[in-house]
């Protein structure tokens, strides 16, 4: 189960990184085309160079960063820490709810006055 979960997390991170890189390079291409007032052929060349740059950034920066930052060991530790934090938050919320019930706090009247 954890292998599929980690694969899914790394896939989503890779797609998000690729999307961010493509949007950034598309913005650069649009800026260059607009600021330099390039013609149709030169605009095509700028987009072509942007596409090649995006492929290079994806291959040599995004995917190695995802592989290094999201290893199986790091994902398992991070998810375990998240699970412990969620359990602590549930325990704190349930104890606060118990105190509120013990001291007869009426949340409906608080919601109406807000």
ZIURTA-V199617 format. One record per backbone hydrogen bond with DSSP energy under -1.0 kcal/mol. CO is the residue of the C=O (numbers start at 0). NH is the residue of the N-H. E is the energy in kcal/mol with one decimal. If there is no record, write none. Layout:
# ZIURTA-V199617
co=[CO	CO]
nh=[NH	NH]
e=[E	E]
This chain:
# ZIURTA-V199617
co=[0	1	2	3	4	5	6	7	8	9	10	11	12	13	14	15	16	17	18	19	20	21	22	23	24	25	26	27	28	29	30	31	32	38	39	40	41	42	43	44	45	46	47	48	49	50	51	52	53	54	55	56	56	57	60	61	62	63	64	65	70	71	72	73	74	75	76	77	78	79	80	81	82	83	84	85	86	87	88	89	90	91	92	93	94	95	96	97	98	99	105	106	107	108	109]
nh=[4	5	6	7	8	9	10	11	12	13	14	15	16	17	18	19	20	21	22	23	24	25	26	27	28	29	30	31	32	33	34	35	37	42	43	44	45	46	47	48	49	50	51	52	53	54	55	56	57	58	59	60	61	62	64	65	66	67	68	69	74	75	76	77	78	79	80	81	82	83	84	85	86	87	88	89	90	91	92	93	94	95	96	97	98	99	100	101	102	104	109	110	111	112	113]
e=[-2.3	-2.7	-2.2	-2.5	-2.4	-2.6	-2.4	-2.5	-2.4	-2.4	-2.5	-2.5	-2.4	-2.6	-2.5	-2.3	-2.4	-2.5	-2.6	-2.2	-2.5	-2.2	-2.1	-1.9	-2.3	-2.6	-2.4	-2.6	-2.6	-2.6	-2.8	-2.1	-1.4	-2.2	-2.0	-2.0	-2.3	-2.4	-2.3	-2.7	-2.5	-2.3	-2.2	-2.6	-2.4	-2.3	-2.0	-2.8	-2.7	-2.4	-2.9	-1.9	-2.3	-2.1	-1.7	-2.5	-2.2	-2.2	-2.9	-2.0	-2.6	-2.5	-2.2	-2.6	-2.7	-2.0	-2.3	-2.1	-2.2	-2.3	-2.3	-2.4	-2.4	-2.2	-2.3	-2.3	-2.3	-2.4	-2.5	-2.5	-2.1	-2.3	-2.4	-2.1	-2.3	-2.5	-2.3	-2.3	-2.2	-2.8	-1.1	-2.1	-1.9	-1.6	-1.0]
